[in-house]
Amino acid sequence: CAGIETELVAYLGRWQGLPITYAGGISSQQDIDQIGSLGNGSIDFTVGSALDIFGGNGLRYEDLARRYGEK
């Protein structure tokens, strides 16, 4: 929950190979928005300890599922 590595996300956003999932440091919706922006919309993400279902208080699972869940 210490924040994302913005330089790494920007670098990965330029990658034209296999799909990429970023993990680690995500603590808020702002971090997720940065991944989308810096990663040119091409990077998936996974959230761990910041989620309320894992004891965190930065993000609610229900909110993320509603916003990013399969449609």
CHARMM internal coordinates of N, CA and C (Angstrom, degrees):
IC EDIT
DIST 1 N 1 CA 1.4552
DIST 1 CA 1 C 1.5246
ANGL 1 N 1 CA 1 C 112.21
DIST 1 C 2 N 1.3061
ANGL 1 CA 1 C 2 N 117.36
DIHE 1 N 1 CA 1 C 2 N 24.32
DIST 2 N 2 CA 1.4604
ANGL 1 C 2 N 2 CA 120.82
DIHE 1 CA 1 C 2 N 2 CA -176.72
DIST 2 CA 2 C 1.5166
ANGL 2 N 2 CA 2 C 113.10
DIHE 1 C 2 N 2 CA 2 C -93.78
DIST 2 C 3 N 1.3223
ANGL 2 CA 2 C 3 N 117.67
DIHE 2 N 2 CA 2 C 3 N 7.89
DIST 3 N 3 CA 1.4574
ANGL 2 C 3 N 3 CA 120.58
DIHE 2 CA 2 C 3 N 3 CA -178.76
DIST 3 CA 3 C 1.5176
ANGL 3 N 3 CA 3 C 111.28
DIHE 2 C 3 N 3 CA 3 C 100.68
DIST 3 C 4 N 1.3116
ANGL 3 CA 3 C 4 N 115.53
DIHE 3 N 3 CA 3 C 4 N 162.15
DIST 4 N 4 CA 1.4599
ANGL 3 C 4 N 4 CA 120.42
DIHE 3 CA 3 C 4 N 4 CA -177.30
DIST 4 CA 4 C 1.5247
ANGL 4 N 4 CA 4 C 110.95
DIHE 3 C 4 N 4 CA 4 C -89.19
DIST 4 C 5 N 1.3204
ANGL 4 CA 4 C 5 N 115.67
DIHE 4 N 4 CA 4 C 5 N 160.62
DIST 5 N 5 CA 1.4675
ANGL 4 C 5 N 5 CA 122.47
DIHE 4 CA 4 C 5 N 5 CA 175.46
DIST 5 CA 5 C 1.5247
ANGL 5 N 5 CA 5 C 107.33
DIHE 4 C 5 N 5 CA 5 C -87.97
DIST 5 C 6 N 1.3197
ANGL 5 CA 5 C 6 N 116.45
DIHE 5 N 5 CA 5 C 6 N 94.05
DIST 6 N 6 CA 1.4663
ANGL 5 C 6 N 6 CA 121.00
DIHE 5 CA 5 C 6 N 6 CA -171.57
DIST 6 CA 6 C 1.5309
ANGL 6 N 6 CA 6 C 112.95
DIHE 5 C 6 N 6 CA 6 C -61.93
DIST 6 C 7 N 1.3223
ANGL 6 CA 6 C 7 N 118.09
DIHE 6 N 6 CA 6 C 7 N -39.01
DIST 7 N 7 CA 1.4713
ANGL 6 C 7 N 7 CA 119.98
DIHE 6 CA 6 C 7 N 7 CA 179.55
DIST 7 CA 7 C 1.5221
ANGL 7 N 7 CA 7 C 110.66
DIHE 6 C 7 N 7 CA 7 C -64.59
DIST 7 C 8 N 1.3289
ANGL 7 CA 7 C 8 N 116.69
DIHE 7 N 7 CA 7 C 8 N -40.33
DIST 8 N 8 CA 1.4564
ANGL 7 C 8 N 8 CA 120.86
DIHE 7 CA 7 C 8 N 8 CA 178.61
DIST 8 CA 8 C 1.5292
ANGL 8 N 8 CA 8 C 110.43
DIHE 7 C 8 N 8 CA 8 C -65.35
DIST 8 C 9 N 1.3204
ANGL 8 CA 8 C 9 N 117.24
DIHE 8 N 8 CA 8 C 9 N -44.22
DIST 9 N 9 CA 1.4680
ANGL 8 C 9 N 9 CA 120.61
DIHE 8 CA 8 C 9 N 9 CA 179.77
DIST 9 CA 9 C 1.5263
ANGL 9 N 9 CA 9 C 110.31
DIHE 8 C 9 N 9 CA 9 C -61.03
DIST 9 C 10 N 1.3309
ANGL 9 CA 9 C 10 N 117.28
DIHE 9 N 9 CA 9 C 10 N -43.08
DIST 10 N 10 CA 1.4704
ANGL 9 C 10 N 10 CA 120.47
DIHE 9 CA 9 C 10 N 10 CA 178.40
DIST 10 CA 10 C 1.5298
ANGL 10 N 10 CA 10 C 110.67
DIHE 9 C 10 N 10 CA 10 C -63.07
DIST 10 C 11 N 1.3221
ANGL 10 CA 10 C 11 N 117.01
DIHE 10 N 10 CA 10 C 11 N -41.29
DIST 11 N 11 CA 1.4642
ANGL 10 C 11 N 11 CA 121.23
DIHE 10 CA 10 C 11 N 11 CA 177.61
DIST 11 CA 11 C 1.5229
ANGL 11 N 11 CA 11 C 110.75
DIHE 10 C 11 N 11 CA 11 C -62.03
DIST 11 C 12 N 1.3252
ANGL 11 CA 11 C 12 N 116.23
DIHE 11 N 11 CA 11 C 12 N -48.00
DIST 12 N 12 CA 1.4583
ANGL 11 C 12 N 12 CA 120.89
DIHE 11 CA 11 C 12 N 12 CA -179.63
DIST 12 CA 12 C 1.5313
ANGL 12 N 12 CA 12 C 111.68
DIHE 11 C 12 N 12 CA 12 C -63.92
DIST 12 C 13 N 1.3220
ANGL 12 CA 12 C 13 N 116.98
DIHE 12 N 12 CA 12 C 13 N -30.67
DIST 13 N 13 CA 1.4575
ANGL 12 C 13 N 13 CA 121.33
DIHE 12 CA 12 C 13 N 13 CA 178.30
DIST 13 CA 13 C 1.5166
ANGL 13 N 13 CA 13 C 112.94
DIHE 12 C 13 N 13 CA 13 C -65.23
DIST 13 C 14 N 1.3256
ANGL 13 CA 13 C 14 N 116.87
DIHE 13 N 13 CA 13 C 14 N -19.94
DIST 14 N 14 CA 1.4637
ANGL 13 C 14 N 14 CA 121.25
DIHE 13 CA 13 C 14 N 14 CA 178.13
DIST 14 CA 14 C 1.5301
ANGL 14 N 14 CA 14 C 111.93
DIHE 13 C 14 N 14 CA 14 C -90.26
DIST 14 C 15 N 1.3333
ANGL 14 CA 14 C 15 N 116.84
DIHE 14 N 14 CA 14 C 15 N -8.09
DIST 15 N 15 CA 1.4611
ANGL 14 C 15 N 15 CA 122.02
DIHE 14 CA 14 C 15 N 15 CA -178.16
DIST 15 CA 15 C 1.5252
ANGL 15 N 15 CA 15 C 109.97
DIHE 14 C 15 N 15 CA 15 C -67.90
DIST 15 C 16 N 1.2944
ANGL 15 CA 15 C 16 N 115.97
DIHE 15 N 15 CA 15 C 16 N 135.79
DIST 16 N 16 CA 1.4657
ANGL 15 C 16 N 16 CA 121.19
DIHE 15 CA 15 C 16 N 16 CA -179.52
DIST 16 CA 16 C 1.5257
ANGL 16 N 16 CA 16 C 111.91
DIHE 15 C 16 N 16 CA 16 C -113.88
DIST 16 C 17 N 1.3186
ANGL 16 CA 16 C 17 N 117.33
DIHE 16 N 16 CA 16 C 17 N 21.03
DIST 17 N 17 CA 1.4567
ANGL 16 C 17 N 17 CA 121.35
DIHE 16 CA 16 C 17 N 17 CA -177.69
DIST 17 CA 17 C 1.5140
ANGL 17 N 17 CA 17 C 112.20
DIHE 16 C 17 N 17 CA 17 C -98.04
DIST 17 C 18 N 1.3112
ANGL 17 CA 17 C 18 N 115.14
DIHE 17 N 17 CA 17 C 18 N -135.42
DIST 18 N 18 CA 1.4580
ANGL 17 C 18 N 18 CA 122.07
DIHE 17 CA 17 C 18 N 18 CA -179.16
DIST 18 CA 18 C 1.5223
ANGL 18 N 18 CA 18 C 111.29
DIHE 17 C 18 N 18 CA 18 C -65.86
DIST 18 C 19 N 1.3441
ANGL 18 CA 18 C 19 N 117.91
DIHE 18 N 18 CA 18 C 19 N 159.39
DIST 19 N 19 CA 1.4752
ANGL 18 C 19 N 19 CA 120.60
DIHE 18 CA 18 C 19 N 19 CA 176.50
DIST 19 CA 19 C 1.5291
ANGL 19 N 19 CA 19 C 111.10
DIHE 18 C 19 N 19 CA 19 C -58.62
DIST 19 C 20 N 1.3197
ANGL 19 CA 19 C 20 N 115.92
DIHE 19 N 19 CA 19 C 20 N 148.45
DIST 20 N 20 CA 1.4684
ANGL 19 C 20 N 20 CA 122.29
DIHE 19 CA 19 C 20 N 20 CA -176.95
DIST 20 CA 20 C 1.5202
ANGL 20 N 20 CA 20 C 109.20
DIHE 19 C 20 N 20 CA 20 C -123.74
DIST 20 C 21 N 1.3305
ANGL 20 CA 20 C 21 N 115.33
DIHE 20 N 20 CA 20 C 21 N 138.89
DIST 21 N 21 CA 1.4604
ANGL 20 C 21 N 21 CA 122.05
DIHE 20 CA 20 C 21 N 21 CA 172.73
DIST 21 CA 21 C 1.5189
ANGL 21 N 21 CA 21 C 107.53
DIHE 20 C 21 N 21 CA 21 C -119.59
DIST 21 C 22 N 1.3184
ANGL 21 CA 21 C 22 N 116.76
DIHE 21 N 21 CA 21 C 22 N 124.51
DIST 22 N 22 CA 1.4616
ANGL 21 C 22 N 22 CA 122.25
DIHE 21 CA 21 C 22 N 22 CA 178.16
DIST 22 CA 22 C 1.5258
ANGL 22 N 22 CA 22 C 109.23
DIHE 21 C 22 N 22 CA 22 C -91.30
DIST 22 C 23 N 1.3146
ANGL 22 CA 22 C 23 N 116.05
DIHE 22 N 22 CA 22 C 23 N 135.63
DIST 23 N 23 CA 1.4627
ANGL 22 C 23 N 23 CA 121.28
DIHE 22 CA 22 C 23 N 23 CA 177.81
DIST 23 CA 23 C 1.5196
ANGL 23 N 23 CA 23 C 108.87
DIHE 22 C 23 N 23 CA 23 C -139.62
DIST 23 C 24 N 1.3176
ANGL 23 CA 23 C 24 N 115.39
DIHE 23 N 23 CA 23 C 24 N 142.67
DIST 24 N 24 CA 1.4566
ANGL 23 C 24 N 24 CA 119.62
DIHE 23 CA 23 C 24 N 24 CA 174.83
DIST 24 CA 24 C 1.5091
ANGL 24 N 24 CA 24 C 113.17
DIHE 23 C 24 N 24 CA 24 C 112.48
DIST 24 C 25 N 1.3156
ANGL 24 CA 24 C 25 N 115.31
DIHE 24 N 24 CA 24 C 25 N 123.31
DIST 25 N 25 CA 1.4479
ANGL 24 C 25 N 25 CA 120.85
DIHE 24 CA 24 C 25 N 25 CA 173.15
DIST 25 CA 25 C 1.5120
ANGL 25 N 25 CA 25 C 116.60
DIHE 24 C 25 N 25 CA 25 C 89.77
DIST 25 C 26 N 1.3070
ANGL 25 CA 25 C 26 N 118.36
DIHE 25 N 25 CA 25 C 26 N -12.79
DIST 26 N 26 CA 1.4659
ANGL 25 C 26 N 26 CA 120.56
DIHE 25 CA 25 C 26 N 26 CA -176.86
DIST 26 CA 26 C 1.5258
ANGL 26 N 26 CA 26 C 109.47
DIHE 25 C 26 N 26 CA 26 C -65.57
DIST 26 C 27 N 1.3314
ANGL 26 CA 26 C 27 N 115.46
DIHE 26 N 26 CA 26 C 27 N 124.68
DIST 27 N 27 CA 1.4628
ANGL 26 C 27 N 27 CA 119.52
DIHE 26 CA 26 C 27 N 27 CA -177.29
DIST 27 CA 27 C 1.5192
ANGL 27 N 27 CA 27 C 113.87
DIHE 26 C 27 N 27 CA 27 C -128.62
DIST 27 C 28 N 1.3411
ANGL 27 CA 27 C 28 N 116.99
DIHE 27 N 27 CA 27 C 28 N -7.86
DIST 28 N 28 CA 1.4622
ANGL 27 C 28 N 28 CA 119.11
DIHE 27 CA 27 C 28 N 28 CA -175.42
DIST 28 CA 28 C 1.5274
ANGL 28 N 28 CA 28 C 110.52
DIHE 27 C 28 N 28 CA 28 C -157.91
DIST 28 C 29 N 1.3131
ANGL 28 CA 28 C 29 N 115.50
DIHE 28 N 28 CA 28 C 29 N 168.80
DIST 29 N 29 CA 1.4626
ANGL 28 C 29 N 29 CA 120.87
DIHE 28 CA 28 C 29 N 29 CA 175.12
DIST 29 CA 29 C 1.5231
ANGL 29 N 29 CA 29 C 109.96
DIHE 28 C 29 N 29 CA 29 C -62.46
DIST 29 C 30 N 1.3190
ANGL 29 CA 29 C 30 N 117.18
DIHE 29 N 29 CA 29 C 30 N -32.57
DIST 30 N 30 CA 1.4598
ANGL 29 C 30 N 30 CA 120.98
DIHE 29 CA 29 C 30 N 30 CA 178.48
DIST 30 CA 30 C 1.5283
ANGL 30 N 30 CA 30 C 110.54
DIHE 29 C 30 N 30 CA 30 C -60.13
DIST 30 C 31 N 1.3390
ANGL 30 CA 30 C 31 N 117.84
DIHE 30 N 30 CA 30 C 31 N -41.39
DIST 31 N 31 CA 1.4620
ANGL 30 C 31 N 31 CA 120.84
DIHE 30 CA 30 C 31 N 31 CA 177.08
DIST 31 CA 31 C 1.5290
ANGL 31 N 31 CA 31 C 110.39
DIHE 30 C 31 N 31 CA 31 C -61.43
DIST 31 C 32 N 1.3186
ANGL 31 CA 31 C 32 N 116.60
DIHE 31 N 31 CA 31 C 32 N -43.07
DIST 32 N 32 CA 1.4677
ANGL 31 C 32 N 32 CA 120.96
DIHE 31 CA 31 C 32 N 32 CA 179.52
DIST 32 CA 32 C 1.5274
ANGL 32 N 32 CA 32 C 110.15
DIHE 31 C 32 N 32 CA 32 C -63.77
DIST 32 C 33 N 1.3198
ANGL 32 CA 32 C 33 N 117.11
DIHE 32 N 32 CA 32 C 33 N -41.75
DIST 33 N 33 CA 1.4605
ANGL 32 C 33 N 33 CA 121.00
DIHE 32 CA 32 C 33 N 33 CA 177.66
DIST 33 CA 33 C 1.5216
ANGL 33 N 33 CA 33 C 110.98
DIHE 32 C 33 N 33 CA 33 C -61.91
DIST 33 C 34 N 1.3335
ANGL 33 CA 33 C 34 N 116.83
DIHE 33 N 33 CA 33 C 34 N -38.68
DIST 34 N 34 CA 1.4742
ANGL 33 C 34 N 34 CA 120.85
DIHE 33 CA 33 C 34 N 34 CA 177.93
DIST 34 CA 34 C 1.5170
ANGL 34 N 34 CA 34 C 110.92
DIHE 33 C 34 N 34 CA 34 C -65.08
DIST 34 C 35 N 1.3137
ANGL 34 CA 34 C 35 N 117.60
DIHE 34 N 34 CA 34 C 35 N -39.55
DIST 35 N 35 CA 1.4643
ANGL 34 C 35 N 35 CA 120.29
DIHE 34 CA 34 C 35 N 35 CA 177.41
DIST 35 CA 35 C 1.5188
ANGL 35 N 35 CA 35 C 109.60
DIHE 34 C 35 N 35 CA 35 C -60.02
DIST 35 C 36 N 1.3287
ANGL 35 CA 35 C 36 N 116.53
DIHE 35 N 35 CA 35 C 36 N -43.33
DIST 36 N 36 CA 1.4581
ANGL 35 C 36 N 36 CA 120.46
DIHE 35 CA 35 C 36 N 36 CA 177.90
DIST 36 CA 36 C 1.5142
ANGL 36 N 36 CA 36 C 112.63
DIHE 35 C 36 N 36 CA 36 C -61.86
DIST 36 C 37 N 1.3151
ANGL 36 CA 36 C 37 N 116.16
DIHE 36 N 36 CA 36 C 37 N -43.27
DIST 37 N 37 CA 1.4600
ANGL 36 C 37 N 37 CA 121.41
DIHE 36 CA 36 C 37 N 37 CA -177.59
DIST 37 CA 37 C 1.5328
ANGL 37 N 37 CA 37 C 111.97
DIHE 36 C 37 N 37 CA 37 C -72.91
DIST 37 C 38 N 1.3203
ANGL 37 CA 37 C 38 N 116.23
DIHE 37 N 37 CA 37 C 38 N -54.91
DIST 38 N 38 CA 1.4670
ANGL 37 C 38 N 38 CA 120.81
DIHE 37 CA 37 C 38 N 38 CA -177.75
DIST 38 CA 38 C 1.5202
ANGL 38 N 38 CA 38 C 112.02
DIHE 37 C 38 N 38 CA 38 C -67.72
DIST 38 C 39 N 1.3208
ANGL 38 CA 38 C 39 N 116.46
DIHE 38 N 38 CA 38 C 39 N -30.40
DIST 39 N 39 CA 1.4582
ANGL 38 C 39 N 39 CA 121.08
DIHE 38 CA 38 C 39 N 39 CA -178.68
DIST 39 CA 39 C 1.5173
ANGL 39 N 39 CA 39 C 113.96
DIHE 38 C 39 N 39 CA 39 C -90.40
DIST 39 C 40 N 1.3272
ANGL 39 CA 39 C 40 N 116.43
DIHE 39 N 39 CA 39 C 40 N 9.57
DIST 40 N 40 CA 1.4667
ANGL 39 C 40 N 40 CA 121.66
DIHE 39 CA 39 C 40 N 40 CA 178.18
DIST 40 CA 40 C 1.5235
ANGL 40 N 40 CA 40 C 112.51
DIHE 39 C 40 N 40 CA 40 C 55.74
DIST 40 C 41 N 1.3203
ANGL 40 CA 40 C 41 N 116.42
DIHE 40 N 40 CA 40 C 41 N 31.41
DIST 41 N 41 CA 1.4576
ANGL 40 C 41 N 41 CA 120.77
DIHE 40 CA 40 C 41 N 41 CA 177.64
DIST 41 CA 41 C 1.5137
ANGL 41 N 41 CA 41 C 114.74
DIHE 40 C 41 N 41 CA 41 C 70.47
DIST 41 C 42 N 1.3369
ANGL 41 CA 41 C 42 N 117.57
DIHE 41 N 41 CA 41 C 42 N 10.55
DIST 42 N 42 CA 1.4610
ANGL 41 C 42 N 42 CA 120.13
DIHE 41 CA 41 C 42 N 42 CA -174.20
DIST 42 CA 42 C 1.5320
ANGL 42 N 42 CA 42 C 113.96
DIHE 41 C 42 N 42 CA 42 C -107.46
DIST 42 C 43 N 1.3263
ANGL 42 CA 42 C 43 N 117.76
DIHE 42 N 42 CA 42 C 43 N 4.23
DIST 43 N 43 CA 1.4585
ANGL 42 C 43 N 43 CA 121.21
DIHE 42 CA 42 C 43 N 43 CA -176.85
DIST 43 CA 43 C 1.5222
ANGL 43 N 43 CA 43 C 110.32
DIHE 42 C 43 N 43 CA 43 C -113.69
DIST 43 C 44 N 1.3209
ANGL 43 CA 43 C 44 N 115.61
DIHE 43 N 43 CA 43 C 44 N 126.80
DIST 44 N 44 CA 1.4571
ANGL 43 C 44 N 44 CA 120.65
DIHE 43 CA 43 C 44 N 44 CA 172.01
DIST 44 CA 44 C 1.5214
ANGL 44 N 44 CA 44 C 107.82
DIHE 43 C 44 N 44 CA 44 C -80.66
DIST 44 C 45 N 1.3147
ANGL 44 CA 44 C 45 N 117.35
DIHE 44 N 44 CA 44 C 45 N 169.72
DIST 45 N 45 CA 1.4634
ANGL 44 C 45 N 45 CA 120.41
DIHE 44 CA 44 C 45 N 45 CA 179.76
DIST 45 CA 45 C 1.5119
ANGL 45 N 45 CA 45 C 110.42
DIHE 44 C 45 N 45 CA 45 C -143.98
DIST 45 C 46 N 1.3135
ANGL 45 CA 45 C 46 N 114.45
DIHE 45 N 45 CA 45 C 46 N 159.68
DIST 46 N 46 CA 1.4575
ANGL 45 C 46 N 46 CA 120.66
DIHE 45 CA 45 C 46 N 46 CA 173.31
DIST 46 CA 46 C 1.5244
ANGL 46 N 46 CA 46 C 107.85
DIHE 45 C 46 N 46 CA 46 C -134.00
DIST 46 C 47 N 1.3226
ANGL 46 CA 46 C 47 N 115.41
DIHE 46 N 46 CA 46 C 47 N 140.27
DIST 47 N 47 CA 1.4658
ANGL 46 C 47 N 47 CA 121.36
DIHE 46 CA 46 C 47 N 47 CA -177.55
DIST 47 CA 47 C 1.5208
ANGL 47 N 47 CA 47 C 108.54
DIHE 46 C 47 N 47 CA 47 C -115.03
DIST 47 C 48 N 1.3117
ANGL 47 CA 47 C 48 N 116.45
DIHE 47 N 47 CA 47 C 48 N 137.86
DIST 48 N 48 CA 1.4596
ANGL 47 C 48 N 48 CA 120.26
DIHE 47 CA 47 C 48 N 48 CA 179.66
DIST 48 CA 48 C 1.5096
ANGL 48 N 48 CA 48 C 113.01
DIHE 47 C 48 N 48 CA 48 C -115.40
DIST 48 C 49 N 1.3104
ANGL 48 CA 48 C 49 N 116.42
DIHE 48 N 48 CA 48 C 49 N -103.92
DIST 49 N 49 CA 1.4633
ANGL 48 C 49 N 49 CA 122.08
DIHE 48 CA 48 C 49 N 49 CA -168.93
DIST 49 CA 49 C 1.5232
ANGL 49 N 49 CA 49 C 114.76
DIHE 48 C 49 N 49 CA 49 C -65.76
DIST 49 C 50 N 1.3118
ANGL 49 CA 49 C 50 N 119.42
DIHE 49 N 49 CA 49 C 50 N -13.87
DIST 50 N 50 CA 1.4676
ANGL 49 C 50 N 50 CA 120.52
DIHE 49 CA 49 C 50 N 50 CA 176.73
DIST 50 CA 50 C 1.5262
ANGL 50 N 50 CA 50 C 112.13
DIHE 49 C 50 N 50 CA 50 C -74.30
DIST 50 C 51 N 1.3421
ANGL 50 CA 50 C 51 N 116.66
DIHE 50 N 50 CA 50 C 51 N -18.57
DIST 51 N 51 CA 1.4677
ANGL 50 C 51 N 51 CA 120.53
DIHE 50 CA 50 C 51 N 51 CA -178.44
DIST 51 CA 51 C 1.5179
ANGL 51 N 51 CA 51 C 111.89
DIHE 50 C 51 N 51 CA 51 C -70.75
DIST 51 C 52 N 1.3071
ANGL 51 CA 51 C 52 N 114.74
DIHE 51 N 51 CA 51 C 52 N 141.22
DIST 52 N 52 CA 1.4613
ANGL 51 C 52 N 52 CA 120.16
DIHE 51 CA 51 C 52 N 52 CA 179.64
DIST 52 CA 52 C 1.5290
ANGL 52 N 52 CA 52 C 112.42
DIHE 51 C 52 N 52 CA 52 C -60.44
DIST 52 C 53 N 1.3291
ANGL 52 CA 52 C 53 N 118.04
DIHE 52 N 52 CA 52 C 53 N -32.03
DIST 53 N 53 CA 1.4715
ANGL 52 C 53 N 53 CA 119.81
DIHE 52 CA 52 C 53 N 53 CA -179.00
DIST 53 CA 53 C 1.5282
ANGL 53 N 53 CA 53 C 112.05
DIHE 52 C 53 N 53 CA 53 C -70.77
DIST 53 C 54 N 1.3230
ANGL 53 CA 53 C 54 N 117.53
DIHE 53 N 53 CA 53 C 54 N -12.49
DIST 54 N 54 CA 1.4592
ANGL 53 C 54 N 54 CA 122.19
DIHE 53 CA 53 C 54 N 54 CA 176.13
DIST 54 CA 54 C 1.5268
ANGL 54 N 54 CA 54 C 111.42
DIHE 53 C 54 N 54 CA 54 C -109.71
DIST 54 C 55 N 1.3319
ANGL 54 CA 54 C 55 N 116.41
DIHE 54 N 54 CA 54 C 55 N 15.40
DIST 55 N 55 CA 1.4582
ANGL 54 C 55 N 55 CA 120.60
DIHE 54 CA 54 C 55 N 55 CA 178.47
DIST 55 CA 55 C 1.5120
ANGL 55 N 55 CA 55 C 115.19
DIHE 54 C 55 N 55 CA 55 C 93.73
DIST 55 C 56 N 1.3212
ANGL 55 CA 55 C 56 N 117.56
DIHE 55 N 55 CA 55 C 56 N -1.98
DIST 56 N 56 CA 1.4628
ANGL 55 C 56 N 56 CA 120.96
DIHE 55 CA 55 C 56 N 56 CA 179.85
DIST 56 CA 56 C 1.5146
ANGL 56 N 56 CA 56 C 111.84
DIHE 55 C 56 N 56 CA 56 C -80.16
DIST 56 C 57 N 1.3113
ANGL 56 CA 56 C 57 N 115.28
DIHE 56 N 56 CA 56 C 57 N 171.64
DIST 57 N 57 CA 1.4624
ANGL 56 C 57 N 57 CA 119.65
DIHE 56 CA 56 C 57 N 57 CA 177.96
DIST 57 CA 57 C 1.5264
ANGL 57 N 57 CA 57 C 112.06
DIHE 56 C 57 N 57 CA 57 C -132.66
DIST 57 C 58 N 1.3295
ANGL 57 CA 57 C 58 N 116.86
DIHE 57 N 57 CA 57 C 58 N 11.22
DIST 58 N 58 CA 1.4613
ANGL 57 C 58 N 58 CA 119.90
DIHE 57 CA 57 C 58 N 58 CA -179.27
DIST 58 CA 58 C 1.5118
ANGL 58 N 58 CA 58 C 114.05
DIHE 57 C 58 N 58 CA 58 C -86.12
DIST 58 C 59 N 1.3330
ANGL 58 CA 58 C 59 N 116.03
DIHE 58 N 58 CA 58 C 59 N -31.50
DIST 59 N 59 CA 1.4641
ANGL 58 C 59 N 59 CA 120.21
DIHE 58 CA 58 C 59 N 59 CA -176.08
DIST 59 CA 59 C 1.5213
ANGL 59 N 59 CA 59 C 110.20
DIHE 58 C 59 N 59 CA 59 C -143.48
DIST 59 C 60 N 1.3192
ANGL 59 CA 59 C 60 N 115.28
DIHE 59 N 59 CA 59 C 60 N 142.55
DIST 60 N 60 CA 1.4664
ANGL 59 C 60 N 60 CA 120.14
DIHE 59 CA 59 C 60 N 60 CA 176.75
DIST 60 CA 60 C 1.5255
ANGL 60 N 60 CA 60 C 109.14
DIHE 59 C 60 N 60 CA 60 C -97.93
DIST 60 C 61 N 1.3205
ANGL 60 CA 60 C 61 N 115.75
DIHE 60 N 60 CA 60 C 61 N 128.92
DIST 61 N 61 CA 1.4658
ANGL 60 C 61 N 61 CA 121.14
DIHE 60 CA 60 C 61 N 61 CA 179.00
DIST 61 CA 61 C 1.5253
ANGL 61 N 61 CA 61 C 110.79
DIHE 60 C 61 N 61 CA 61 C -54.23
DIST 61 C 62 N 1.3206
ANGL 61 CA 61 C 62 N 116.13
DIHE 61 N 61 CA 61 C 62 N -45.54
DIST 62 N 62 CA 1.4620
ANGL 61 C 62 N 62 CA 120.96
DIHE 61 CA 61 C 62 N 62 CA -177.94
DIST 62 CA 62 C 1.5274
ANGL 62 N 62 CA 62 C 111.49
DIHE 61 C 62 N 62 CA 62 C -57.88
DIST 62 C 63 N 1.3337
ANGL 62 CA 62 C 63 N 117.07
DIHE 62 N 62 CA 62 C 63 N -41.13
DIST 63 N 63 CA 1.4659
ANGL 62 C 63 N 63 CA 120.82
DIHE 62 CA 62 C 63 N 63 CA 179.64
DIST 63 CA 63 C 1.5306
ANGL 63 N 63 CA 63 C 111.35
DIHE 62 C 63 N 63 CA 63 C -65.51
DIST 63 C 64 N 1.3379
ANGL 63 CA 63 C 64 N 116.55
DIHE 63 N 63 CA 63 C 64 N -43.90
DIST 64 N 64 CA 1.4623
ANGL 63 C 64 N 64 CA 119.59
DIHE 63 CA 63 C 64 N 64 CA 179.92
DIST 64 CA 64 C 1.5209
ANGL 64 N 64 CA 64 C 111.43
DIHE 63 C 64 N 64 CA 64 C -67.12
DIST 64 C 65 N 1.3154
ANGL 64 CA 64 C 65 N 117.22
DIHE 64 N 64 CA 64 C 65 N -40.98
DIST 65 N 65 CA 1.4616
ANGL 64 C 65 N 65 CA 120.67
DIHE 64 CA 64 C 65 N 65 CA 179.06
DIST 65 CA 65 C 1.5240
ANGL 65 N 65 CA 65 C 110.50
DIHE 64 C 65 N 65 CA 65 C -61.91
DIST 65 C 66 N 1.2963
ANGL 65 CA 65 C 66 N 116.16
DIHE 65 N 65 CA 65 C 66 N -40.72
DIST 66 N 66 CA 1.4658
ANGL 65 C 66 N 66 CA 120.61
DIHE 65 CA 65 C 66 N 66 CA 179.58
DIST 66 CA 66 C 1.5321
ANGL 66 N 66 CA 66 C 110.49
DIHE 65 C 66 N 66 CA 66 C -66.50
DIST 66 C 67 N 1.3224
ANGL 66 CA 66 C 67 N 117.15
DIHE 66 N 66 CA 66 C 67 N -41.47
DIST 67 N 67 CA 1.4593
ANGL 66 C 67 N 67 CA 121.21
DIHE 66 CA 66 C 67 N 67 CA -174.97
DIST 67 CA 67 C 1.5252
ANGL 67 N 67 CA 67 C 113.35
DIHE 66 C 67 N 67 CA 67 C -79.79
DIST 67 C 68 N 1.3418
ANGL 67 CA 67 C 68 N 117.02
DIHE 67 N 67 CA 67 C 68 N -38.62
DIST 68 N 68 CA 1.4597
ANGL 67 C 68 N 68 CA 120.28
DIHE 67 CA 67 C 68 N 68 CA -172.59
DIST 68 CA 68 C 1.5252
ANGL 68 N 68 CA 68 C 113.96
DIHE 67 C 68 N 68 CA 68 C -116.37
DIST 68 C 69 N 1.3185
ANGL 68 CA 68 C 69 N 117.78
DIHE 68 N 68 CA 68 C 69 N -2.22
DIST 69 N 69 CA 1.4518
ANGL 68 C 69 N 69 CA 120.85
DIHE 68 CA 68 C 69 N 69 CA -178.92
DIST 69 CA 69 C 1.5118
ANGL 69 N 69 CA 69 C 112.28
DIHE 68 C 69 N 69 CA 69 C -65.02
DIST 69 C 70 N 1.3166
ANGL 69 CA 69 C 70 N 114.90
DIHE 69 N 69 CA 69 C 70 N 164.65
DIST 70 N 70 CA 1.4607
ANGL 69 C 70 N 70 CA 119.39
DIHE 69 CA 69 C 70 N 70 CA 178.51
DIST 70 CA 70 C 1.5193
ANGL 70 N 70 CA 70 C 110.18
DIHE 69 C 70 N 70 CA 70 C -62.31
DIST 70 C 71 N 1.2766
ANGL 70 CA 70 C 71 N 115.22
DIHE 70 N 70 CA 70 C 71 N 145.14
DIST 71 N 71 CA 1.4532
ANGL 70 C 71 N 71 CA 121.01
DIHE 70 CA 70 C 71 N 71 CA -177.53
DIST 71 CA 71 C 1.5013
ANGL 71 N 71 CA 71 C 110.36
DIHE 70 C 71 N 71 CA 71 C -107.15
END
COOR INIT
IC SEED 1 N 1 CA 1 C
IC BUILD
